[in-house]
Amino acid sequence: YWDDLRTDDYGGNCPTCGMAMVEKKQPTAMMYTCPMHPEMTSDKPGKCPTCGMNMVQQKQPMTMMYACPMHPDEMSDKPGKCPKCGMDMEKKQ
């Protein structure tokens, strides 16, 4: 409910208590990826499980990605079917 309220909907004041509303900033999730294997991602720094290189912080905010459970190199920014095997793509954090 509260996430749907905008400051201009009620003249800048809370419809319940009358206090001034403030703009809510959405947190940006930090993601780390391997420079050699960009499909390998993590929400914290560490080593790439494939090659052992240090994971590096992505420069842009994370977007939800989907990957095939059988073909992790097949990725998409929206849900769908894997083009190789037809399996449902799964959310990848």
Residue frames as qw, qx, qy, qz and C-alpha x, y, z in Angstrom:
[[0.000, 0.885, 0.466, 0.000, 0.00, 0.00, 0.00],
 [0.276, -0.849, 0.058, 0.446, 2.59, 2.59, 1.07],
 [0.468, -0.198, 0.552, 0.660, 4.81, 1.87, -1.92],
 [0.286, 0.558, 0.655, 0.421, 1.97, 2.92, -4.24],
 [0.088, -0.920, -0.291, 0.246, 1.54, 6.39, -2.70],
 [0.530, 0.372, 0.093, 0.756, 3.16, 9.31, -4.48],
 [0.231, -0.337, -0.337, 0.848, 3.82, 12.69, -2.89],
 [0.156, 0.029, -0.250, -0.955, 1.75, 14.56, -5.49],
 [0.306, -0.376, -0.829, -0.279, -1.33, 12.30, -4.97],
 [0.410, -0.719, -0.541, 0.148, -2.18, 14.03, -1.68],
 [0.026, 0.957, -0.019, 0.290, -0.60, 17.46, -2.05],
 [0.381, 0.552, -0.575, 0.468, 2.63, 16.19, -0.50],
 [0.386, -0.397, 0.567, -0.610, 1.01, 15.10, 2.79],
 [0.071, -0.020, -0.995, 0.061, 0.23, 11.64, 4.17],
 [0.469, -0.356, -0.438, -0.679, -3.51, 10.92, 3.85],
 [0.667, -0.406, -0.617, 0.097, -3.51, 9.17, 7.25],
 [0.541, -0.531, -0.337, 0.558, -1.49, 11.44, 9.56],
 [0.148, 0.976, 0.157, 0.004, -1.02, 14.63, 7.51],
 [0.504, -0.630, 0.337, 0.485, 2.79, 14.65, 7.79],
 [0.381, 0.743, -0.382, -0.396, 4.84, 15.69, 4.78],
 [0.966, 0.121, 0.218, 0.075, 5.69, 12.77, 2.52],
 [0.155, -0.728, 0.555, 0.371, 9.26, 12.22, 1.36],
 [0.737, 0.475, -0.395, -0.273, 10.48, 10.55, -1.80],
 [0.834, -0.325, 0.445, 0.003, 11.55, 6.95, -1.27],
 [0.292, 0.660, -0.641, -0.262, 14.70, 5.88, -3.07],
 [0.991, 0.037, -0.053, -0.120, 14.88, 2.29, -4.27],
 [0.523, -0.617, 0.544, 0.223, 18.07, 0.53, -3.15],
 [0.642, 0.600, -0.433, -0.201, 20.40, -0.56, -5.93],
 [0.940, -0.247, 0.226, 0.058, 21.65, -4.10, -5.59],
 [0.022, 0.750, -0.621, -0.227, 25.40, -4.46, -6.11],
 [0.977, 0.158, 0.138, -0.044, 26.40, -7.34, -8.30],
 [0.246, -0.656, 0.648, 0.299, 29.79, -8.86, -9.03],
 [0.900, 0.408, 0.059, -0.141, 30.74, -10.77, -12.15],
 [0.731, -0.260, 0.427, 0.463, 33.76, -12.60, -13.53],
 [0.164, 0.707, -0.311, -0.614, 35.60, -10.64, -16.25],
 [0.059, 0.281, -0.868, -0.406, 36.11, -13.88, -18.22],
 [0.130, -0.326, -0.928, -0.124, 32.75, -15.54, -17.46],
 [0.211, -0.175, 0.068, -0.959, 30.07, -12.79, -17.34],
 [0.661, -0.320, -0.515, -0.441, 27.36, -15.41, -16.75],
 [0.610, -0.266, -0.613, 0.427, 28.93, -16.06, -13.32],
 [0.136, -0.661, 0.020, -0.738, 27.42, -13.50, -10.94],
 [0.502, -0.320, -0.673, 0.439, 27.32, -13.00, -7.19],
 [0.220, -0.898, -0.250, -0.287, 25.85, -10.49, -4.75],
 [0.506, -0.820, 0.220, 0.152, 29.20, -10.26, -2.93],
 [0.311, 0.752, -0.574, -0.088, 32.86, -10.15, -3.97],
 [0.817, -0.267, 0.511, -0.024, 34.77, -13.40, -4.25],
 [0.171, -0.373, 0.786, 0.462, 36.36, -15.78, -6.73],
 [0.684, 0.271, -0.337, -0.588, 34.82, -17.08, -9.95],
 [0.799, -0.189, 0.542, -0.180, 33.91, -20.75, -9.42],
 [0.870, 0.489, 0.069, 0.009, 34.93, -21.53, -13.02],
 [0.669, 0.565, -0.218, 0.432, 38.38, -19.94, -13.30],
 [0.668, -0.426, -0.319, 0.520, 39.25, -18.55, -9.85],
 [0.260, 0.383, 0.037, 0.885, 39.60, -14.93, -10.99],
 [0.018, -0.311, -0.506, 0.805, 38.41, -12.16, -8.67],
 [0.130, 0.724, 0.655, 0.173, 34.81, -11.14, -9.30],
 [0.192, 0.031, 0.002, 0.981, 34.51, -7.43, -10.16],
 [0.197, 0.543, 0.530, -0.621, 31.73, -5.03, -9.28],
 [0.338, 0.567, 0.608, 0.442, 29.34, -4.26, -12.13],
 [0.159, -0.023, -0.014, 0.987, 29.19, -0.60, -13.06],
 [0.402, -0.242, -0.307, -0.828, 25.42, -0.53, -13.66],
 [0.575, -0.171, 0.516, -0.612, 22.55, -1.50, -11.37],
 [0.189, -0.016, 0.978, 0.084, 21.51, -5.11, -11.47],
 [0.641, 0.089, -0.198, -0.736, 18.58, -6.16, -13.60],
 [0.782, -0.079, 0.561, -0.258, 16.77, -9.42, -13.11],
 [0.311, 0.453, -0.736, -0.396, 18.24, -12.08, -15.38],
 [0.909, 0.025, 0.269, -0.318, 16.89, -15.46, -16.39],
 [0.108, 0.534, -0.812, -0.209, 19.02, -18.47, -17.36],
 [0.856, 0.049, -0.414, -0.304, 18.38, -21.99, -18.58],
 [0.715, -0.550, 0.405, -0.149, 19.06, -24.58, -15.83],
 [0.921, 0.076, 0.316, 0.215, 20.68, -26.89, -18.40],
 [0.597, 0.451, 0.150, 0.646, 22.47, -24.22, -20.48],
 [0.338, -0.751, -0.270, 0.498, 23.59, -21.41, -18.09],
 [0.306, -0.170, 0.324, 0.879, 25.18, -19.55, -21.01],
 [0.058, -0.517, -0.621, -0.587, 21.66, -18.96, -22.40],
 [0.157, -0.413, -0.502, 0.744, 20.47, -15.83, -20.59],
 [0.007, 0.613, 0.502, 0.610, 17.66, -13.31, -21.01],
 [0.014, -0.110, 0.363, -0.925, 16.36, -10.22, -19.22],
 [0.648, -0.060, 0.085, -0.754, 12.82, -11.64, -19.28],
 [0.613, -0.078, 0.767, -0.173, 11.29, -15.08, -18.61],
 [0.680, 0.469, -0.303, -0.476, 10.81, -17.47, -21.50],
 [0.985, 0.025, 0.167, 0.020, 12.01, -20.74, -23.00],
 [0.443, -0.538, 0.558, 0.449, 15.62, -21.77, -23.62],
 [0.585, 0.617, -0.270, -0.452, 16.34, -21.61, -27.36],
 [0.169, 0.439, -0.878, -0.089, 18.53, -24.74, -27.11],
 [0.100, -0.057, -0.986, 0.119, 16.28, -27.15, -25.17],
 [0.377, -0.470, -0.509, -0.615, 12.92, -25.42, -24.61],
 [0.468, -0.422, -0.657, 0.414, 13.11, -25.54, -20.79],
 [0.174, -0.943, -0.245, -0.145, 11.72, -22.62, -18.78],
 [0.377, 0.496, -0.345, 0.702, 14.34, -19.97, -18.00],
 [0.587, -0.613, -0.476, 0.232, 14.79, -19.49, -14.23],
 [0.125, -0.974, 0.076, -0.174, 15.48, -16.31, -12.24],
 [0.779, 0.091, -0.264, 0.561, 19.17, -15.82, -11.61],
 [0.355, -0.917, -0.107, 0.146, 20.34, -13.59, -8.76]]
